[in-house]
Amino acid sequence: MRDLPGKTTVEVHDYADTKVPMLTRMHGKRLTAYKRIGFTNPVIGEIPPLPGTEMAVPAAEVRAWAKENGLDVSARGRLRPEIWDQYRVAHLA
């Protein structure tokens, strides 16, 4: 991302094949890196909920959805943030 005169915005298009667990993990790491370098606007997988539409979804439901969609999730414990992000994106439409 070059700093050029008159350049005020940067747009990132990042695609991930979420049916492949390794690629899903790599995508999650990239999302973390984007935040670390200062991106503040949403990127795919981090679309904020509309006001009044926050989802109160049990982890068990998200875990079942992830398994049905071929994502690598453990049987117990905390779900990775990228799994929650992908669930939110899939259920916004």
Secondary structure, DSSP 8 states (H G I E B T S, - for coil): ----TT-----------TTSHHHHHHHHHHHHHHHHTT--S--TT-----TT------HHHHHHHHHHTT----SSS---HHHHHHHHHHHH-
